[in-house]
Amino acid sequence: MNSLIKNIEFSKALNLKDLISYQEGQVTSRTIAQVPSANITLFSLDKGEGISTHTTSGDAMVQILDGSAEITIGDNVFTVKSGETIIMPSDIPHGLEARERFQMLLTVIKH
């Protein structure tokens, strides 16, 4: 049977922060699952890096694993810190910037 989850060990307790490392001046990612209706991806962003404003056809949940991010949703700007979560609704422009380096788990559920 092929698993829908990939790039991660099974049947083992893992710390998600240890599964993706920081790279100077880069945004790095590690896809955990990708199917037509959902994506789960780990991201690591160095200070000053970001993901430009865009819209998606699904609701996106960001869970900050380390550091903090400045996340813009529509006209609102939020600072989201390690241990916190925010939902970026579908079809509303959103983006993020690393004021300090941070790691996140991004889960997108598509309509």
C-alpha positions in Angstrom: 0.0 0.0 0.0 1.3 3.4 -0.9 1.2 6.0 1.9 -0.1 9.5 1.3 2.4 10.7 3.9 6.0 11.0 2.7 9.4 12.4 3.7 8.9 11.5 7.3 9.6 8.4 9.5 6.6 6.3 10.5 5.9 4.8 13.9 8.4 7.1 15.6 7.9 10.2 17.8 9.4 13.2 16.0 10.0 16.8 16.7 8.9 18.7 13.6 11.4 21.4 14.2 14.2 18.8 13.7 12.9 17.8 10.3 13.8 21.0 8.5 16.8 23.2 8.9 17.5 26.8 8.4 19.5 27.8 5.3 21.0 31.3 5.2 19.1 33.6 2.9 16.6 31.0 1.9 13.1 29.6 2.3 13.3 25.8 2.5 10.4 23.4 2.5 9.7 19.7 3.0 6.4 18.3 1.7 4.8 15.8 4.1 1.6 15.1 2.2 0.1 16.3 -1.1 -3.2 15.2 -2.5 -5.7 17.1 -4.6 -7.7 18.2 -1.5 -4.9 18.9 0.9 -1.2 19.8 1.4 1.0 19.5 4.5 4.4 21.2 4.3 7.1 22.2 6.7 8.8 25.5 6.0 11.9 27.2 7.3 12.5 30.9 6.5 15.7 32.8 7.3 15.4 36.3 8.7 14.3 38.7 5.9 12.8 36.0 3.7 9.1 35.7 2.9 6.3 34.3 0.8 4.8 37.0 -1.3 1.1 37.9 -1.1 -1.1 35.4 -2.9 -4.5 33.7 -2.7 -5.3 30.0 -2.4 -8.4 28.0 -3.2 -8.3 26.4 0.3 -8.0 27.5 3.9 -4.4 27.5 5.1 -3.5 26.8 8.8 -0.1 28.0 9.9 1.4 26.5 13.0 4.6 28.3 14.1 7.2 25.8 15.4 10.1 28.1 16.1 10.6 31.9 16.0 7.9 34.3 14.9 6.4 35.4 11.6 4.6 38.5 10.4 1.6 37.3 8.6 -0.6 39.6 6.5 -4.2 38.5 5.8 -6.1 41.0 3.8 -5.4 44.4 5.4 -4.5 42.9 8.8 -1.0 42.2 10.0 -0.4 39.6 12.8 2.8 38.6 14.6 2.5 34.9 15.3 4.9 33.2 17.6 6.2 29.7 18.4 3.3 27.6 19.6 0.7 29.7 18.0 -1.6 29.0 15.0 -3.4 31.3 12.6 -5.9 30.5 9.8 -5.5 32.2 6.4 -9.0 31.9 4.8 -9.3 30.9 1.1 -9.6 33.6 -1.5 -8.2 36.4 0.8 -4.8 37.7 -0.1 -2.1 36.6 2.4 1.6 36.5 2.7 4.3 36.3 5.4 7.7 37.7 6.3 10.4 36.5 8.6 11.3 39.4 10.9 13.4 36.7 12.6 14.0 33.2 11.3 11.1 30.8 11.9 9.7 27.4 11.1 6.1 26.5 10.4 3.9 23.6 9.5 1.5 24.7 6.8 -1.7 22.7 6.2 -3.9 23.7 3.3 -7.4 22.2 2.9 -8.8 22.9 -0.5 -12.5 23.4 -1.4 
